[in-house]
């Protein structure tokens, strides 16, 4: 079936257009899509049946394929057909079951799924000939690969497991400053009267304990058992996480190398005709990383989709030195983008969305 877009189209492609791309041969899955694989504004990517342990992370660069680099760098191969454990602090490359044949007017961008980031599984998508992770240029024809490096918990994966998702966009989708202000004026994107909208909607950290019964977050334990990436509600929280109580001074010292789950002070929402993404934190104001998984689907936190504003869960890791976070400190910004059309199903409607209406919340793998 042919797939065409208007010449002046600008926006993120919604679920039904993603399905139409597959029907037109622009997305080429080895097997038919499974239930809930197509999200409101993205497509989940599935692992293939083999993982390659490699010596180091890499980008193929121009005129080189990922397969060629794997041949140079691989240490051994792991069969994922019946499941296998990937160990912490090792780097693996896994061919994905989806490949692309993009037209000249559509680009793709990948990101870890929310549950992946909350397990501290560092995941990026690579394509042949690329100089950047997670970015696939217009007109790309070829396979996709996942780079996977579990940082805290060893994880059990198998063929078909979904760690990453990809969005498709055409034209200029990002709202400019005036458009963002107008959207906030009509939809109230965050629940505060003095929202900071410079360069995106500012998101700050909640260290008060008021929204989580006196707790502000969780610190991951070391030397735990294996987490099966496809098992929901199967693990006691106490075997993997230490709760962090609020301090009277509203501060938290991040220890280098430790992994934390925190939450935003603001409740945010994404209206149905928009999508959002958490942009990388400015390294000039702190040596720490926030939020591996950056996609927010249309309807996230939206009242009409079952939310009343949802906190953004923050996956935080300090870098080389201890760093003090203060309550209300800005840790990231949400960039809003226009959808090309409204999705058939919003986040929180009919597709098993795990984090609608969330506050401080661990990944779906742990018992509530």
C-alpha positions as CSV (number, residue, x, y, z in Angstrom):
1,X,0.0,0.0,0.0
2,X,1.4,3.5,-0.9
3,X,2.2,5.9,2.0
4,X,2.4,9.6,1.3
5,X,2.4,12.7,3.4
6,X,1.6,16.3,2.4
7,X,4.6,18.3,1.4
8,X,4.0,20.8,4.2
9,X,3.5,18.2,6.9
10,X,5.1,18.9,10.3
11,X,4.8,16.6,13.3
12,X,5.2,13.3,15.0
13,X,3.5,10.4,13.3
14,X,0.7,8.8,15.4
15,X,-0.2,5.1,15.9
16,X,-2.3,4.6,12.8
17,X,0.3,6.2,10.5
18,X,3.0,3.9,12.1
19,X,0.8,1.0,11.1
20,X,0.3,2.4,7.6
21,X,4.1,2.7,7.3
22,X,4.5,-1.0,8.0
23,X,1.7,-1.8,5.5
24,X,3.6,0.2,2.9
25,X,6.9,-1.5,3.6
26,X,8.6,1.4,5.3
27,X,8.9,-0.6,8.5
28,X,10.0,-4.2,7.9
29,X,9.4,-6.5,10.9
30,X,10.7,-10.1,10.8
31,X,7.4,-11.1,12.4
32,X,4.1,-9.4,12.6
33,X,3.7,-6.8,15.3
34,X,2.4,-8.0,18.7
35,X,-0.3,-6.4,20.8
36,X,0.6,-3.0,22.3
37,X,3.8,-2.8,20.2
38,X,2.5,0.3,18.5
39,X,2.1,3.1,21.1
40,X,0.3,6.4,20.6
41,X,3.3,8.1,19.2
42,X,6.0,5.4,18.9
43,X,6.8,1.8,18.0
44,X,8.4,-0.6,20.5
45,X,11.4,-2.4,19.0
46,X,12.0,-6.1,19.6
47,X,15.2,-7.9,20.2
48,X,16.3,-10.6,17.8
49,X,17.5,-14.1,18.7
50,X,21.3,-13.4,19.2
51,X,23.4,-11.1,21.3
52,X,27.0,-10.2,20.7
53,X,29.2,-9.4,23.6
54,X,31.7,-6.8,22.4
55,X,34.8,-5.2,23.8
56,X,33.5,-1.7,23.7
57,X,30.6,0.6,22.6
58,X,31.0,2.0,19.2
59,X,29.5,4.0,16.3
60,X,29.9,2.6,12.8
61,X,30.5,5.9,11.1
62,X,30.1,6.6,7.4
63,X,30.7,3.8,4.9
64,X,30.7,1.1,7.6
65,X,28.0,-1.3,8.8
66,X,27.2,-2.3,12.3
67,X,27.7,-6.0,11.3
68,X,31.3,-5.2,10.2
69,X,32.1,-3.6,13.5
70,X,30.6,-6.5,15.4
71,X,32.9,-8.9,13.5
72,X,35.9,-6.7,14.6
73,X,34.9,-6.3,18.3
74,X,32.8,-9.4,19.3
75,X,34.0,-11.6,22.2
76,X,31.3,-14.2,22.0
77,X,27.7,-14.8,20.9
78,X,24.7,-15.5,23.1
79,X,21.6,-17.3,22.0
80,X,18.4,-15.4,23.1
81,X,15.9,-17.9,21.7
82,X,15.1,-19.3,25.1
83,X,16.4,-16.4,27.2
84,X,19.8,-15.5,28.5
85,X,21.2,-13.3,31.2
86,X,23.2,-10.2,30.3
87,X,25.7,-9.2,33.0
88,X,26.2,-5.8,34.5
89,X,28.8,-3.5,33.0
90,X,29.3,-5.6,29.8
91,X,28.4,-4.2,26.4
92,X,26.1,-6.2,24.1
93,X,24.9,-5.6,20.6
94,X,21.6,-7.2,19.5
95,X,20.1,-7.1,16.0
96,X,16.4,-6.0,16.2
97,X,13.5,-7.6,14.5
98,X,12.5,-4.3,12.9
99,X,14.4,-2.7,10.0
100,X,13.6,0.5,8.2
101,X,13.1,1.7,4.6
102,X,12.5,5.4,5.4
103,X,11.4,7.8,2.7
104,X,13.2,11.1,2.2
105,X,10.8,13.1,4.3
106,X,10.7,11.0,7.5
107,X,13.4,10.7,10.2
108,X,13.4,8.4,13.2
109,X,14.6,8.9,16.8
110,X,14.9,6.1,19.4
111,X,14.9,6.1,23.2
112,X,14.8,3.5,26.0
113,X,11.3,2.5,27.2
114,X,10.4,3.9,30.6
115,X,10.7,0.5,32.3
116,X,14.1,0.0,30.8
117,X,15.4,3.3,32.2
118,X,14.0,2.5,35.6
119,X,16.1,-0.7,35.7
120,X,19.3,1.2,34.9
121,X,19.7,-0.7,31.7
122,X,21.7,1.6,29.4
123,X,20.2,1.1,25.9
124,X,20.8,2.9,22.6
125,X,19.9,2.1,19.0
126,X,22.5,2.0,16.2
127,X,22.1,2.0,12.5
128,X,24.5,1.4,9.6
129,X,26.7,4.4,8.6
130,X,25.6,6.6,11.5
131,X,27.6,9.1,13.6
132,X,25.0,9.4,16.4
133,X,23.2,7.0,18.7
134,X,19.4,6.8,18.6
135,X,19.1,9.0,15.4
136,X,18.2,7.5,12.1
137,X,18.3,9.9,9.1
138,X,15.7,10.4,6.4
139,X,16.0,7.9,3.6
140,X,17.7,5.3,5.7
141,X,17.3,1.7,4.4
142,X,18.8,-1.0,6.6
143,X,18.8,-2.9,9.9
144,X,18.6,-1.6,13.4
145,X,20.6,-2.8,16.4
146,X,20.3,-2.3,20.2
147,X,23.4,-1.6,22.3
148,X,22.7,-2.9,25.8
149,X,24.7,-2.5,29.0
150,X,22.9,-3.3,32.3
151,X,24.5,-1.0,34.9
152,X,22.9,-2.2,38.2
153,X,20.9,-5.4,37.9
154,X,21.7,-8.4,35.6
155,X,18.7,-8.8,33.3
156,X,17.1,-11.8,31.6
157,X,16.2,-11.1,28.0
158,X,14.9,-13.1,25.1
159,X,13.9,-12.8,21.5
160,X,11.0,-10.4,21.3
161,X,11.9,-8.5,24.5
162,X,11.3,-4.7,24.1
163,X,13.8,-2.3,25.5
164,X,13.6,0.6,23.1
165,X,11.0,2.6,21.2
166,X,11.2,4.7,18.0
167,X,9.4,7.8,16.9
168,X,8.9,9.0,13.4
169,X,8.7,12.7,12.5
170,X,8.5,14.9,9.4
171,X,9.3,18.5,9.1
172,X,9.7,20.9,12.1
173,X,7.6,19.5,15.0
174,X,9.1,21.3,18.1
175,X,7.0,24.1,19.5
176,X,8.7,27.5,19.5
177,X,8.6,29.8,22.6
178,X,5.3,31.5,21.6
179,X,3.6,28.2,20.8
180,X,4.7,26.7,24.0
181,X,3.4,29.6,26.0
182,X,0.1,29.6,24.2
183,X,-0.3,25.8,24.9
184,X,0.5,26.3,28.6
185,X,-2.0,29.1,28.8
186,X,-4.8,26.9,27.5
187,X,-3.8,23.5,28.9
188,X,-1.6,24.2,32.0
189,X,1.2,21.8,31.2
190,X,2.6,21.8,34.8
191,X,0.7,22.4,38.0
192,X,2.5,25.5,39.2
193,X,1.7,29.2,38.8
194,X,5.2,30.3,37.9
195,X,6.2,27.7,35.3
196,X,9.6,28.2,33.7
197,X,9.2,27.8,29.9
198,X,12.5,29.0,28.7
199,X,14.0,26.3,26.4
200,X,11.1,23.9,27.3
201,X,9.1,23.3,30.4
202,X,11.3,23.1,33.4
203,X,11.1,20.0,35.6
204,X,12.5,20.1,39.2
205,X,13.1,17.3,41.7
206,X,10.8,16.7,44.6
207,X,12.7,16.0,47.9
208,X,10.0,17.1,50.3
209,X,8.5,13.7,50.9
210,X,5.0,15.2,50.8
211,X,3.9,13.1,47.8
212,X,5.2,9.7,48.9
213,X,4.5,9.3,52.6
214,X,7.7,10.9,53.7
215,X,10.0,9.2,51.2
216,X,11.7,10.9,48.3
217,X,13.1,8.0,46.3
218,X,14.9,4.7,46.1
219,X,18.6,3.8,45.8
220,X,19.4,0.6,43.9
221,X,21.1,-2.2,45.8
222,X,24.2,-3.9,44.5
223,X,24.7,-7.7,44.0
224,X,21.0,-8.5,43.6
225,X,19.3,-11.3,41.8
226,X,18.4,-11.3,38.1
227,X,15.5,-9.2,36.8
228,X,13.4,-10.8,34.0
229,X,12.6,-7.9,31.7
230,X,9.3,-9.5,30.7
231,X,8.0,-10.4,34.1
232,X,5.6,-7.9,35.8
233,X,5.1,-7.6,39.5
234,X,7.4,-10.5,40.2
235,X,10.0,-9.0,42.6
236,X,9.9,-7.7,46.2
237,X,11.0,-4.1,46.3
238,X,13.2,-4.7,49.4
239,X,15.5,-7.2,47.6
240,X,16.5,-4.6,45.0
241,X,15.9,-1.1,46.4
242,X,16.5,0.9,49.6
243,X,13.9,3.6,50.2
244,X,15.2,7.1,50.9
245,X,13.5,9.2,53.6
246,X,13.1,13.0,53.2
247,X,15.6,15.1,55.2
248,X,14.6,18.2,57.1
249,X,16.8,20.4,54.9
250,X,15.2,19.0,51.7
251,X,18.5,17.8,50.2
252,X,19.9,14.6,48.9
253,X,23.6,13.7,48.4
254,X,24.1,11.6,45.3
255,X,27.0,9.2,45.7
256,X,29.1,8.6,42.6
257,X,28.2,5.4,40.8
258,X,24.9,4.9,42.6
259,X,21.5,4.8,40.8
260,X,18.4,6.5,42.2
261,X,14.8,6.7,41.3
262,X,13.3,10.1,42.2
263,X,10.2,12.1,41.1
264,X,9.5,15.5,39.8
265,X,8.0,18.2,42.0
266,X,5.6,19.2,39.2
267,X,2.7,17.1,37.9
268,X,3.0,17.3,34.1
269,X,0.5,16.6,31.3
270,X,0.8,16.1,27.6
271,X,-2.4,17.1,25.7
272,X,-3.7,14.7,23.0
273,X,-2.4,16.6,20.0
274,X,1.2,16.8,21.3
275,X,4.1,14.6,22.4
276,X,7.0,15.5,24.7
277,X,10.6,14.5,25.3
278,X,12.9,15.1,28.3
279,X,16.0,16.8,26.9
280,X,19.5,16.1,28.3
281,X,20.4,18.1,31.4
282,X,22.8,21.0,31.1
283,X,26.2,19.7,32.3
284,X,27.3,23.2,33.3
285,X,25.1,23.0,36.5
286,X,25.9,19.6,37.9
287,X,27.7,16.4,37.2
288,X,24.8,14.0,37.2
289,X,22.5,12.4,34.6
290,X,18.7,12.5,34.8
291,X,16.2,10.4,32.8
292,X,17.4,7.8,30.4
293,X,13.9,7.3,28.9
294,X,12.7,10.6,27.5
295,X,9.4,10.0,25.5
296,X,6.1,11.2,26.9
297,X,3.2,10.0,24.8
298,X,0.0,12.1,24.0
299,X,-2.3,11.8,26.9
300,X,0.4,11.3,29.6
301,X,-1.1,12.9,32.8
302,X,-4.0,14.2,30.8
303,X,-7.4,14.2,32.6
304,X,-9.3,13.0,29.6
305,X,-7.0,9.9,29.4
306,X,-7.3,9.0,33.1
307,X,-4.6,11.2,34.6
308,X,-4.8,14.3,36.7
309,X,-1.2,15.3,36.0
310,X,1.6,12.7,36.4
311,X,4.9,13.2,38.1
312,X,7.9,12.6,35.8
313,X,10.0,9.8,37.3
314,X,13.7,10.6,37.3
315,X,16.4,8.1,36.8
316,X,19.4,9.7,38.4
317,X,23.1,8.8,38.5
318,X,25.9,11.0,39.8
319,X,29.1,11.0,37.8
320,X,32.6,11.5,39.2
321,X,32.0,13.3,42.5
322,X,29.2,13.4,45.2
323,X,26.6,16.0,44.3
324,X,23.9,17.6,46.5
325,X,20.5,17.9,45.0
326,X,18.1,20.5,46.6
327,X,14.3,20.3,46.7
328,X,12.9,22.2,43.7
329,X,16.2,22.2,41.8
330,X,15.7,22.1,38.0
331,X,16.9,18.8,36.6
332,X,15.5,18.7,33.1
333,X,13.2,20.3,30.5
334,X,10.3,18.9,28.5
335,X,10.3,19.8,24.9
336,X,6.8,19.6,23.3
337,X,6.2,18.6,19.7
338,X,3.2,18.7,17.5
339,X,1.5,15.4,16.5
340,X,0.8,15.1,12.8
341,X,-2.7,13.8,13.9
342,X,-4.3,12.8,17.1
343,X,-3.6,9.1,18.0
344,X,-6.4,6.6,17.9
345,X,-5.6,5.7,21.6
346,X,-4.0,8.1,24.1
347,X,-1.6,7.0,26.8
348,X,-3.6,5.4,29.5
349,X,-6.4,4.2,27.1
350,X,-6.7,0.6,26.1
351,X,-3.0,-0.2,25.7
352,X,-1.9,-1.2,29.2
353,X,-0.1,2.0,30.1
354,X,1.8,1.4,33.4
355,X,2.6,4.9,34.6
356,X,-0.5,7.0,34.1
357,X,-1.2,9.1,37.1
358,X,2.0,8.1,38.7
359,X,3.9,9.8,41.5
360,X,7.1,8.1,42.8
361,X,7.0,4.7,41.1
362,X,9.5,1.9,40.4
363,X,9.3,-0.1,37.1
364,X,6.4,-2.5,36.5
365,X,8.7,-5.4,37.5
366,X,8.4,-4.8,41.3
367,X,5.5,-5.6,43.5
368,X,3.6,-2.5,44.7
